[in-house]
Amino acid sequence: MLFVQMENERKTALSEVQAIPSFEVINRQSLMIIGLTEKYKFVILDTMSLFRQFPELGKLQSKYAHEHIAYIKAMFDYSVGSGNMIAEQEEGQYERLAKLVWMTLFHWPVQEFITPSEQAWELEVRKAMWDMFKPYLTDKGRENFERALLK
């Protein structure tokens, strides 16, 4: 099934970051995810229709979405533990942020379809992801971020 193939490719792309989710690795992984989103955008653009027609796909997508959000949240937890991000200021804050990052990375084609940009959407989605993340960086995190993305 094509949907399972898409998710397996995403899992493979994300497997590297589980070891040490540095900014370099997160950036590299986001590029791979954006590439997969582009490759399978025809699925993403018709998600609701597909899920109405095939409810089992909807259940599968829900499972995958929860896994991806938990994965992003784990990266935030690691970043807090390593001193790159501040601790949550309110319970559930990073869970909500993880959902926003997931929505941005995986559903940008819908936004781009509705409100096309003159910029390359791949660059725009990465900027949007980092814009959500940057306000929570510590001084150390900002230094590591700048160093990682300027390489």
DSSP file (Angstrom, degrees, kcal/mol; ACC not computed):
  #  RESIDUE AA STRUCTURE BP1 BP2  ACC     N-H-->O    O-->H-N    N-H-->O    O-->H-N    TCO  KAPPA ALPHA  PHI   PSI    X-CA   Y-CA   Z-CA
    1    1 A M     >        0   0    0      0, 0.0     4,-2.0     0, 0.0     3,-0.2   0.000 360.0 360.0 360.0 134.7    0.0    0.0    0.0
    2    2 A L  H  >  +     0   0    0      1,-0.2     4,-2.5     2,-0.2     5,-0.2   0.855 360.0  56.2 -60.1 -40.0    1.4    3.4   -1.0
    3    3 A F  H  > S+     0   0    0      1,-0.2     4,-2.1     2,-0.2    -1,-0.2   0.910 108.4  47.0 -62.8 -42.7    0.5    5.1    2.3
    4    4 A V  H  > S+     0   0    0      2,-0.2     4,-2.6     1,-0.2    -1,-0.2   0.892 110.3  53.8 -65.5 -39.8    2.5    2.5    4.3
    5    5 A Q  H  X S+     0   0    0     -4,-2.0     4,-2.2     2,-0.2    -2,-0.2   0.919 107.9  50.6 -59.4 -44.4    5.4    2.9    1.8
    6    6 A M  H  X S+     0   0    0     -4,-2.5     4,-1.8     1,-0.2    -2,-0.2   0.927 112.5  45.8 -59.6 -46.7    5.3    6.7    2.4
    7    7 A E  H  X S+     0   0    0     -4,-2.1     4,-2.6     1,-0.2    -1,-0.2   0.866 109.8  54.1 -67.8 -36.3    5.4    6.2    6.2
    8    8 A N  H  X S+     0   0    0     -4,-2.6     4,-2.2     2,-0.2    -1,-0.2   0.895 107.9  50.7 -64.0 -38.8    8.1    3.6    6.0
    9    9 A E  H  X S+     0   0    0     -4,-2.2     4,-2.2     2,-0.2    -2,-0.2   0.888 110.6  49.7 -64.6 -38.4   10.3    6.1    4.1
   10   10 A R  H  X S+     0   0    0     -4,-1.8     4,-2.1     2,-0.2    -2,-0.2   0.929 109.5  50.6 -65.3 -44.2    9.6    8.7    6.7
   11   11 A K  H  X S+     0   0    0     -4,-2.6     4,-1.2     1,-0.2    -2,-0.2   0.910 110.7  49.4 -61.1 -41.4   10.6    6.4    9.5
   12   12 A T  H  < S+     0   0    0     -4,-2.2     4,-0.5     1,-0.2     3,-0.5   0.925 110.7  50.3 -62.0 -44.3   13.8    5.5    7.8
   13   13 A A  H  < S+     0   0    0     -4,-2.2     3,-0.4     1,-0.2     4,-0.3   0.846 114.6  44.5 -62.9 -34.1   14.6    9.2    7.3
   14   14 A L  H >X S+     0   0    0     -4,-2.1     3,-0.8     1,-0.2     4,-0.6   0.633  88.8  87.0 -86.3 -14.4   13.9    9.9   10.9
   15   15 A S  G >< S+     0   0    0     -4,-1.2     3,-0.8    -3,-0.5     4,-0.4   0.818  82.4  59.3 -60.3 -32.5   15.8    7.0   12.4
   16   16 A E  G >> S+     0   0    0     -4,-0.5     3,-1.3    -3,-0.4     4,-0.6   0.874  97.5  58.6 -63.8 -38.1   19.2    8.8   12.4
   17   17 A V  G <4 S+     0   0    0     -3,-0.8    -1,-0.2    -4,-0.3    -2,-0.2   0.677  87.5  76.4 -70.4 -16.1   18.0   11.6   14.7
   18   18 A Q  G << S+     0   0    0     -3,-0.8    -1,-0.3    -4,-0.6    -2,-0.2   0.789  91.1  55.9 -66.5 -25.5   17.1    9.2   17.5
   19   19 A A  T <4 S-     0   0    0     -3,-1.3    -2,-0.2    -4,-0.4    -1,-0.2   0.998 134.3 -14.1 -70.0 -65.2   20.7    8.8   18.4
   20   20 A I     <  -     0   0    0     -4,-0.6     2,-2.4     2,-0.1    -1,-0.2  -0.868  64.2-151.6-140.7 103.5   21.6   12.5   19.0
   21   21 A P        +     0   0    0      0, 0.0    -4,-0.1     0, 0.0    -3,-0.1  -0.402  31.8 167.0 -79.5  70.4   19.1   15.1   17.7
   22   22 A S     >  -     0   0    0     -2,-2.4     4,-2.9     1,-0.1     5,-0.2  -0.295  52.2-104.9 -73.9 167.2   21.6   17.9   17.1
   23   23 A F  H  > S+     0   0    0      1,-0.2     4,-2.6     2,-0.2     5,-0.2   0.875 122.3  54.3 -62.0 -36.7   20.6   20.9   15.1
   24   24 A E  H  > S+     0   0    0      2,-0.2     4,-2.4     1,-0.2    -1,-0.2   0.939 112.0  43.4 -61.1 -46.4   22.6   19.6   12.1
   25   25 A V  H  > S+     0   0    0      2,-0.2     4,-3.0     1,-0.2     5,-0.2   0.916 113.3  50.9 -67.1 -43.5   20.8   16.3   12.2
   26   26 A I  H  X S+     0   0    0     -4,-2.9     4,-2.6     2,-0.2    -1,-0.2   0.912 111.7  48.5 -61.0 -41.8   17.4   17.9   12.7
   27   27 A N  H  X S+     0   0    0     -4,-2.6     4,-1.9    -5,-0.2    -2,-0.2   0.931 112.8  47.4 -63.2 -45.7   18.0   20.2    9.8
   28   28 A R  H  X S+     0   0    0     -4,-2.4     4,-1.8     1,-0.2    -2,-0.2   0.907 113.3  48.9 -62.0 -42.4   19.1   17.3    7.6
   29   29 A Q  H  X S+     0   0    0     -4,-3.0     4,-2.7     1,-0.2    -1,-0.2   0.896 107.8  53.9 -65.8 -39.4   16.1   15.2    8.7
   30   30 A S  H  X S+     0   0    0     -4,-2.6     4,-2.7     1,-0.2    -1,-0.2   0.885 106.5  53.1 -63.7 -36.2   13.7   18.1    8.0
   31   31 A L  H  X S+     0   0    0     -4,-1.9     4,-2.1     2,-0.2    -1,-0.2   0.907 110.6  47.0 -62.9 -41.2   15.1   18.3    4.4
   32   32 A M  H  X S+     0   0    0     -4,-1.8     4,-2.3     2,-0.2    -2,-0.2   0.914 112.6  49.1 -66.0 -42.1   14.4   14.6    3.9
   33   33 A I  H  X S+     0   0    0     -4,-2.7     4,-2.7     1,-0.2    -2,-0.2   0.913 110.5  50.5 -63.8 -42.4   10.9   14.9    5.3
   34   34 A I  H  X S+     0   0    0     -4,-2.7     4,-2.3     1,-0.2    -1,-0.2   0.896 109.1  52.5 -62.9 -39.4   10.2   17.9    3.1
   35   35 A G  H  X S+     0   0    0     -4,-2.1     4,-2.5     2,-0.2    -2,-0.2   0.908 111.3  46.1 -61.4 -42.5   11.5   15.8    0.1
   36   36 A L  H  X S+     0   0    0     -4,-2.3     4,-2.5     2,-0.2    -2,-0.2   0.882 109.6  54.4 -67.5 -37.5    9.1   13.0    1.0
   37   37 A T  H  < S+     0   0    0     -4,-2.7    -2,-0.2     2,-0.2     7,-0.2   0.906 111.1  46.1 -61.7 -40.6    6.3   15.5    1.5
   38   38 A E  H >< S+     0   0    0     -4,-2.3     3,-1.2     1,-0.2     4,-0.2   0.929 112.0  51.1 -65.4 -45.4    7.0   16.8   -2.0
   39   39 A K  H 3< S+     0   0    0     -4,-2.5     3,-0.3     1,-0.3    -2,-0.2   0.878 122.6  30.6 -59.8 -39.5    7.2   13.2   -3.4
   40   40 A Y  T >X S+     0   0    0     -4,-2.5     3,-1.7     1,-0.2     4,-1.6   0.087  79.5 120.8-108.6  21.8    3.8   12.2   -1.9
   41   41 A K  H <>  +     0   0    0     -3,-1.2     4,-3.1     1,-0.3     5,-0.2   0.793  67.9  66.5 -61.2 -26.0    2.0   15.6   -1.9
   42   42 A F  H 3> S+     0   0    0     -3,-0.3     4,-0.7    -4,-0.2    -1,-0.3   0.836 104.1  45.8 -62.1 -30.6   -0.7   14.1   -4.1
   43   43 A V  H <4 S+     0   0    0     -3,-1.7     3,-0.4     2,-0.2    -2,-0.2   0.917 113.7  48.0 -74.3 -45.3   -1.6   11.9   -1.1
   44   44 A I  H >< S+     0   0    0     -4,-1.6     3,-1.4     1,-0.2     4,-0.3   0.896 108.0  54.5 -64.0 -41.4   -1.4   14.8    1.4
   45   45 A L  H 3< S+     0   0    0     -4,-3.1    -1,-0.2     1,-0.3    -2,-0.2   0.780 117.6  36.5 -64.8 -25.8   -3.6   17.1   -0.8
   46   46 A D  T 3X S+     0   0    0     -4,-0.7     4,-2.6    -3,-0.4    -1,-0.3   0.093  80.8 122.7-112.4  22.1   -6.3   14.5   -0.9
   47   47 A T  H <> S+     0   0    0     -3,-1.4     4,-2.7     1,-0.2     5,-0.2   0.907  73.4  46.9 -52.4 -52.5   -6.0   13.2    2.6
   48   48 A M  H  > S+     0   0    0     -4,-0.3     4,-2.1     1,-0.2    -1,-0.2   0.900 113.4  48.5 -63.5 -40.8   -9.5   13.9    3.8
   49   49 A S  H  > S+     0   0    0      1,-0.2     4,-2.2     2,-0.2    -1,-0.2   0.927 112.6  48.8 -62.7 -44.2  -11.1   12.3    0.7
   50   50 A L  H  X S+     0   0    0     -4,-2.6     4,-2.9     1,-0.2    -2,-0.2   0.913 111.6  48.9 -61.7 -42.4   -8.9    9.3    1.0
   51   51 A F  H  < S+     0   0    0     -4,-2.7     7,-0.3    -5,-0.2    -1,-0.2   0.831 109.9  51.0 -71.2 -31.1   -9.7    8.8    4.7
   52   52 A R  H  < S+     0   0    0     -4,-2.1    -1,-0.2    -5,-0.2    -2,-0.2   0.905 116.8  41.0 -68.3 -40.1  -13.5    9.2    4.0
   53   53 A Q  H  < S+     0   0    0     -4,-2.2    -2,-0.2     1,-0.3    -1,-0.2   0.862 129.1  29.3 -73.2 -36.5  -13.2    6.5    1.3
   54   54 A F    >X  -     0   0    0     -4,-2.9     3,-1.6    -5,-0.2     4,-1.1  -0.743  66.0-178.4-129.4  81.9  -10.9    4.3    3.2
   55   55 A P  H 3> S+     0   0    0      0, 0.0     4,-1.9     0, 0.0     5,-0.2   0.773  81.5  64.3 -54.8 -29.3  -11.4    4.7    7.0
   56   56 A E  H 3> S+     0   0    0      1,-0.2     4,-2.1     2,-0.2     5,-0.1   0.853  99.1  54.0 -64.9 -32.8   -8.6    2.2    7.8
   57   57 A L  H <> S+     0   0    0     -3,-1.6     4,-3.0    -7,-0.2    -1,-0.2   0.894 105.5  53.7 -64.3 -39.4   -6.1    4.7    6.2
   58   58 A G  H  X S+     0   0    0     -4,-1.1     4,-2.2    -7,-0.3    -2,-0.2   0.906 109.1  47.7 -61.2 -42.0   -7.4    7.4    8.5
   59   59 A K  H  X S+     0   0    0     -4,-1.9     4,-2.0     2,-0.2    -1,-0.2   0.901 112.7  49.1 -65.0 -40.5   -6.7    5.1   11.5
   60   60 A L  H  X S+     0   0    0     -4,-2.1     4,-2.6     2,-0.2    -2,-0.2   0.920 110.8  49.9 -64.8 -44.0   -3.3    4.4   10.2
   61   61 A Q  H  X S+     0   0    0     -4,-3.0     4,-3.1     1,-0.2    -2,-0.2   0.895 108.2  53.5 -61.9 -40.2   -2.6    8.1    9.6
   62   62 A S  H  X S+     0   0    0     -4,-2.2     4,-2.3     2,-0.2    -1,-0.2   0.920 109.7  48.3 -60.6 -43.3   -3.7    8.8   13.2
   63   63 A K  H  X S+     0   0    0     -4,-2.0     4,-1.9     2,-0.2    -2,-0.2   0.940 114.2  45.6 -60.9 -48.5   -1.3    6.3   14.5
   64   64 A Y  H  X S+     0   0    0     -4,-2.6     4,-2.7     1,-0.2    -2,-0.2   0.904 110.7  53.5 -63.4 -41.9    1.6    7.6   12.4
   65   65 A A  H  X S+     0   0    0     -4,-3.1     4,-2.7     1,-0.2     5,-0.2   0.927 108.6  49.0 -60.2 -45.3    0.8   11.2   13.4
   66   66 A H  H  X S+     0   0    0     -4,-2.3     4,-2.2     1,-0.2    -1,-0.2   0.890 111.7  50.1 -62.1 -38.5    0.9   10.4   17.1
   67   67 A E  H  X S+     0   0    0     -4,-1.9     4,-2.1     2,-0.2    -2,-0.2   0.928 112.0  47.0 -64.0 -44.7    4.2    8.7   16.6
   68   68 A H  H  X S+     0   0    0     -4,-2.7     4,-2.4     2,-0.2    -2,-0.2   0.905 112.1  49.4 -65.8 -41.3    5.7   11.6   14.7
   69   69 A I  H  X S+     0   0    0     -4,-2.7     4,-2.5     1,-0.2    -1,-0.2   0.910 111.3  49.5 -64.4 -41.9    4.4   14.2   17.2
   70   70 A A  H  X S+     0   0    0     -4,-2.2     4,-2.2    -5,-0.2    -1,-0.2   0.881 109.9  52.8 -62.8 -37.7    5.9   12.1   20.1
   71   71 A Y  H  X S+     0   0    0     -4,-2.1     4,-1.6     2,-0.2    -2,-0.2   0.924 110.4  45.9 -62.9 -46.8    9.2   11.9   18.1
   72   72 A I  H  X S+     0   0    0     -4,-2.4     4,-1.9     1,-0.2    -2,-0.2   0.909 111.9  52.2 -63.7 -42.1    9.3   15.7   17.7
   73   73 A K  H  X S+     0   0    0     -4,-2.5     4,-2.7     1,-0.2    -1,-0.2   0.886 105.9  54.7 -61.3 -39.1    8.4   16.1   21.4
   74   74 A A  H  X S+     0   0    0     -4,-2.2     4,-2.5     1,-0.2    -1,-0.2   0.867 105.0  53.5 -63.4 -35.7   11.3   13.8   22.3
   75   75 A M  H  X S+     0   0    0     -4,-1.6     4,-2.4     2,-0.2    -1,-0.2   0.901 109.2  48.7 -64.3 -39.5   13.7   16.0   20.3
   76   76 A F  H  X S+     0   0    0     -4,-1.9     4,-2.4     2,-0.2    -2,-0.2   0.933 110.3  50.8 -64.0 -45.0   12.4   19.0   22.4
   77   77 A D  H  X S+     0   0    0     -4,-2.7     4,-2.6     1,-0.2    -2,-0.2   0.911 111.1  48.4 -59.0 -42.9   13.0   17.0   25.6
   78   78 A Y  H  X S+     0   0    0     -4,-2.5     4,-2.2     1,-0.2    -1,-0.2   0.921 110.3  51.8 -61.8 -43.6   16.5   16.2   24.5
   79   79 A S  H  <>S+     0   0    0     -4,-2.4     5,-2.3     2,-0.2     6,-1.7   0.859 110.7  47.8 -64.3 -35.9   17.2   19.8   23.6
   80   80 A V  H ><5S+     0   0    0     -4,-2.4     3,-1.4     4,-0.2    -1,-0.2   0.942 112.7  49.3 -66.4 -47.5   16.0   20.9   27.1
   81   81 A G  H 3<5S+     0   0    0     -4,-2.6    -2,-0.2     1,-0.3    -1,-0.2   0.810 111.0  49.4 -62.1 -31.5   18.1   18.2   28.7
   82   82 A S  T 3<5S-     0   0    0     -4,-2.2    -1,-0.3    -5,-0.2    -2,-0.2   0.441 117.6-111.5 -89.6   1.0   21.2   19.3   26.7
   83   83 A G  T < 5S+     0   0    0     -3,-1.4    58,-0.5    -4,-0.3    57,-0.3   0.579  89.4 111.6  84.4   9.4   20.7   22.9   27.6
   84   84 A N  S   <S+     0   0    0     -5,-2.3    54,-2.0    -6,-0.2     2,-0.3   0.720  77.4  38.1 -87.4 -22.5   19.8   24.1   24.1
   85   85 A M  B    S-A  137   0A   0     -6,-1.7    52,-0.2    52,-0.3    -2,-0.2  -0.937  85.7-112.6-127.3 150.9   16.1   24.9   25.0
   86   86 A I        -     0   0    0     50,-2.9     3,-0.1    -2,-0.3    -5,-0.1  -0.386  44.2 -95.4 -72.8 159.0   14.5   26.4   28.0
   87   87 A A        -     0   0    0      1,-0.1    -1,-0.1    -7,-0.1   -10,-0.0  -0.357  55.3 -79.2 -69.5 156.1   12.2   24.2   30.1
   88   88 A E        -     0   0    0      1,-0.2    -1,-0.1    -3,-0.1     3,-0.1  -0.290  33.8-156.8 -54.3 137.5    8.5   24.3   29.4
   89   89 A Q  S    S+     0   0    0      1,-0.3     2,-0.3    -3,-0.1    -1,-0.2   0.552  82.0  24.9 -92.7 -10.5    6.9   27.4   31.0
   90   90 A E  S >  S-     0   0    0      0, 0.0     3,-2.2     0, 0.0     4,-0.3  -0.972  97.8 -95.3-153.2 135.8    3.5   25.7   31.1
   91   91 A E  T 3  S+     0   0    0     -2,-0.3    -2,-0.0     1,-0.3     0, 0.0  -0.272 110.8  17.3 -56.3 132.1    2.6   22.0   31.1
   92   92 A G  T 3> S+     0   0    0      3,-0.0     4,-2.3     4,-0.0    -1,-0.3   0.375  86.9 122.3  88.9  -3.9    1.9   20.7   27.6
   93   93 A Q  H <> S+     0   0    0     -3,-2.2     4,-2.1     1,-0.2     5,-0.1   0.915  77.3  42.0 -58.8 -46.6    3.6   23.7   25.9
   94   94 A Y  H  > S+     0   0    0     -4,-0.3     4,-2.3     2,-0.2    -1,-0.2   0.761 109.7  58.3 -77.5 -23.5    6.1   21.5   24.0
   95   95 A E  H  > S+     0   0    0      2,-0.2     4,-1.8     1,-0.2    -1,-0.2   0.928 110.0  44.5 -65.1 -44.9    3.5   18.9   23.1
   96   96 A R  H  X S+     0   0    0     -4,-2.3     4,-2.1     2,-0.2    -2,-0.2   0.904 113.0  50.8 -65.2 -41.1    1.5   21.7   21.4
   97   97 A L  H  X S+     0   0    0     -4,-2.1     4,-2.6     1,-0.2    -1,-0.2   0.898 107.0  54.5 -63.1 -39.9    4.6   23.0   19.7
   98   98 A A  H  X S+     0   0    0     -4,-2.3     4,-2.5     1,-0.2    -1,-0.2   0.899 107.4  50.5 -60.3 -40.5    5.4   19.5   18.5
   99   99 A K  H  X S+     0   0    0     -4,-1.8     4,-2.8     2,-0.2    -1,-0.2   0.904 110.2  49.9 -64.2 -40.6    2.0   19.3   16.9
  100  100 A L  H  X S+     0   0    0     -4,-2.1     4,-2.3     2,-0.2    -2,-0.2   0.917 111.4  47.7 -63.9 -43.2    2.5   22.7   15.2
  101  101 A V  H  X S+     0   0    0     -4,-2.6     4,-2.8     2,-0.2     5,-0.2   0.928 112.8  49.5 -63.6 -43.8    5.9   21.6   13.8
  102  102 A W  H  X S+     0   0    0     -4,-2.5     4,-2.7     1,-0.2     5,-0.3   0.937 111.0  48.9 -60.0 -47.3    4.4   18.3   12.6
  103  103 A M  H  X S+     0   0    0     -4,-2.8     4,-1.8     1,-0.2    -1,-0.2   0.904 113.1  48.6 -59.7 -40.5    1.5   20.1   10.9
  104  104 A T  H  X S+     0   0    0     -4,-2.3     4,-0.8    -5,-0.2    -2,-0.2   0.953 115.8  41.1 -65.2 -50.6    4.0   22.5    9.3
  105  105 A L  H  < S+     0   0    0     -4,-2.8    -2,-0.2     1,-0.2    -1,-0.2   0.885 124.8  34.3 -66.2 -39.7    6.3   19.8    8.0
  106  106 A F  H  < S+     0   0    0     -4,-2.7    -1,-0.2    -5,-0.2    -2,-0.2   0.654 124.7  36.8 -96.3 -15.6    3.7   17.3    6.8
  107  107 A H  H >X S+     0   0    0     -4,-1.8     4,-1.2    -5,-0.3     3,-1.0   0.246  75.4 110.2-123.6  14.4    0.9   19.6    5.6
  108  108 A W  H 3X S+     0   0    0     -4,-0.8     4,-3.0     1,-0.2     5,-0.3   0.855  71.0  66.9 -58.5 -36.1    2.7   22.5    4.0
  109  109 A P  H 3> S+     0   0    0      0, 0.0     4,-2.1     0, 0.0    -1,-0.2   0.852  98.7  52.8 -56.2 -32.9    1.5   21.4    0.5
  110  110 A V  H <> S+     0   0    0     -3,-1.0     4,-2.0     2,-0.2    -2,-0.2   0.950 111.8  44.4 -65.6 -48.2   -2.1   22.1    1.4
  111  111 A Q  H  X S+     0   0    0     -4,-1.2     4,-3.3     1,-0.2    -1,-0.2   0.916 113.7  50.7 -60.1 -44.2   -1.1   25.6    2.5
  112  112 A E  H  < S+     0   0    0     -4,-3.0    -1,-0.2     1,-0.2    -2,-0.2   0.843 108.9  52.1 -65.5 -33.9    1.0   26.1   -0.6
  113  113 A F  H  < S+     0   0    0     -4,-2.1    -1,-0.2    -5,-0.3    -2,-0.2   0.895 116.7  38.9 -66.8 -40.7   -1.9   25.0   -2.8
  114  114 A I  H  < S+     0   0    0     -4,-2.0    -2,-0.2     1,-0.2    -3,-0.2   0.907 134.5  19.2 -78.9 -43.8   -4.2   27.5   -1.2
  115  115 A T  S  < S-     0   0    0     -4,-3.3    -1,-0.2    -5,-0.2    -2,-0.2  -0.673  84.1-157.0-129.0  78.0   -1.8   30.4   -0.8
  116  116 A P        -     0   0    0      0, 0.0     2,-0.3     0, 0.0    -3,-0.1  -0.187   7.7-143.3 -59.1 145.1    1.1   29.8   -3.2
  117  117 A S        -     0   0    0      2,-0.2     4,-0.2     1,-0.1     7,-0.0  -0.751  15.1-137.1-106.3 153.9    4.4   31.6   -2.4
  118  118 A E  S    S+     0   0    0     -2,-0.3     2,-0.1     2,-0.1    -1,-0.1   0.699  88.0  79.2 -80.2 -19.8    6.9   33.1   -4.8
  119  119 A Q  S    S-     0   0    0      1,-0.1     2,-0.3     2,-0.0    -2,-0.2  -0.425 105.1 -85.8 -80.0 160.3    9.7   31.6   -2.7
  120  120 A A    >>  -     0   0    0      1,-0.2     4,-2.0    -2,-0.1     3,-0.7  -0.550  37.5-139.6 -64.4 126.1   10.6   27.9   -3.0
  121  121 A W  H 3> S+     0   0    0     -2,-0.3     4,-2.7     1,-0.2     5,-0.2   0.808  98.6  62.9 -64.6 -28.3    8.2   26.2   -0.6
  122  122 A E  H 3> S+     0   0    0      1,-0.2     4,-1.4     2,-0.2    -1,-0.2   0.900 107.6  43.0 -62.7 -39.8   10.9   23.8    0.7
  123  123 A L  H <> S+     0   0    0     -3,-0.7     4,-2.4     2,-0.2    -2,-0.2   0.902 113.1  52.8 -70.4 -41.4   12.8   26.8    2.0
  124  124 A E  H  X S+     0   0    0     -4,-2.0     4,-2.6     1,-0.2    -2,-0.2   0.902 107.7  50.1 -62.0 -42.9    9.7   28.5    3.4
  125  125 A V  H  X S+     0   0    0     -4,-2.7     4,-2.3     2,-0.2    -1,-0.2   0.890 111.2  49.1 -67.1 -37.4    8.6   25.4    5.4
  126  126 A R  H  X S+     0   0    0     -4,-1.4     4,-2.6    -5,-0.2     5,-0.2   0.918 111.4  49.3 -66.1 -42.1   12.1   25.1    6.9
  127  127 A K  H  X S+     0   0    0     -4,-2.4     4,-2.6     1,-0.2    -2,-0.2   0.921 111.2  50.0 -61.2 -42.8   12.1   28.7    7.9
  128  128 A A  H  X S+     0   0    0     -4,-2.6     4,-1.6     2,-0.2    -2,-0.2   0.908 110.3  50.2 -62.4 -42.0    8.6   28.3    9.4
  129  129 A M  H  X S+     0   0    0     -4,-2.3     4,-1.4     1,-0.2     3,-0.3   0.948 114.1  43.5 -61.6 -48.9    9.8   25.3   11.4
  130  130 A W  H  X S+     0   0    0     -4,-2.6     4,-3.0     1,-0.2    -1,-0.2   0.858 107.8  60.0 -67.3 -34.4   12.8   27.0   12.8
  131  131 A D  H  < S+     0   0    0     -4,-2.6    -1,-0.2     1,-0.2    -2,-0.2   0.863 106.9  47.2 -60.9 -34.5   10.8   30.2   13.5
  132  132 A M  H  < S+     0   0    0     -4,-1.6    -1,-0.2    -3,-0.3    -2,-0.2   0.855 117.8  42.4 -71.4 -34.1    8.6   28.1   15.8
  133  133 A F  H >< S+     0   0    0     -4,-1.4     3,-1.7     1,-0.2    -2,-0.2   0.861  99.0  70.6 -81.4 -40.9   11.6   26.6   17.5
  134  134 A K  G >< S+     0   0    0     -4,-3.0     3,-2.0     1,-0.3    -1,-0.2   0.788  85.5  63.9 -58.2 -37.7   14.0   29.5   17.9
  135  135 A P  G 3  S+     0   0    0      0, 0.0    -1,-0.3     0, 0.0    -2,-0.1   0.725 102.7  52.9 -62.0 -16.2   12.1   31.5   20.7
  136  136 A Y  G <  S+     0   0    0     -3,-1.7   -50,-2.9    -4,-0.2    -2,-0.2   0.390  84.8 113.1 -98.6   2.6   12.7   28.6   23.1
  137  137 A L  B <   -A   85   0A   0     -3,-2.0   -52,-0.3   -52,-0.2   -53,-0.1  -0.491  60.2-136.5 -76.8 144.4   16.4   28.4   22.6
  138  138 A T     >  -     0   0    0    -54,-2.0     4,-2.7    -2,-0.2     5,-0.2  -0.314  37.3 -94.7 -80.9 175.9   18.8   29.2   25.4
  139  139 A D  H  > S+     0   0    0      2,-0.2     4,-2.3     1,-0.2     5,-0.2   0.934 131.9  48.9 -58.2 -44.7   21.9   31.3   24.7
  140  140 A K  H  > S+     0   0    0    -57,-0.3     4,-2.7     1,-0.2    -1,-0.2   0.920 110.6  50.9 -59.3 -44.3   23.8   28.1   24.3
  141  141 A G  H  > S+     0   0    0    -58,-0.5     4,-2.8     1,-0.2    -2,-0.2   0.887 108.2  51.4 -62.7 -40.4   21.1   26.8   22.0
  142  142 A R  H  X S+     0   0    0     -4,-2.7     4,-2.8     2,-0.2     5,-0.2   0.915 111.3  48.1 -63.4 -42.5   21.3   29.9   19.8
  143  143 A E  H  X S+     0   0    0     -4,-2.3     4,-2.4     2,-0.2    -2,-0.2   0.939 114.6  45.1 -62.9 -46.3   25.0   29.6   19.5
  144  144 A N  H  X S+     0   0    0     -4,-2.7     4,-2.5     2,-0.2    -2,-0.2   0.888 113.2  51.8 -64.0 -39.1   24.7   25.9   18.6
  145  145 A F  H  X S+     0   0    0     -4,-2.8     4,-2.5    -5,-0.2     5,-0.2   0.949 111.3  45.8 -62.0 -50.5   21.9   26.7   16.2
  146  146 A E  H  X S+     0   0    0     -4,-2.8     4,-1.2     1,-0.2    -2,-0.2   0.921 114.8  47.9 -60.1 -44.7   23.9   29.4   14.4
  147  147 A R  H  < S+     0   0    0     -4,-2.4     4,-0.4    -5,-0.2    -1,-0.2   0.906 113.6  47.8 -63.1 -42.5   27.0   27.2   14.2
  148  148 A A  H >< S+     0   0    0     -4,-2.5     3,-0.6     1,-0.2    -2,-0.2   0.894 114.6  43.0 -68.4 -41.8   25.0   24.2   12.9
  149  149 A L  H 3< S+     0   0    0     -4,-2.5    -1,-0.2     1,-0.2    -2,-0.2   0.615 108.3  58.5 -86.0 -10.7   23.0   26.0   10.2
  150  150 A L  T 3<        0   0    0     -4,-1.2    -1,-0.2    -5,-0.2    -2,-0.2   0.510 360.0 360.0 -91.4  -5.1   25.9   28.0    8.9
  151  151 A K    <         0   0    0     -3,-0.6    -1,-0.2    -4,-0.4    -2,-0.1   0.498 360.0 360.0 -67.6 360.0   28.0   24.9    8.1
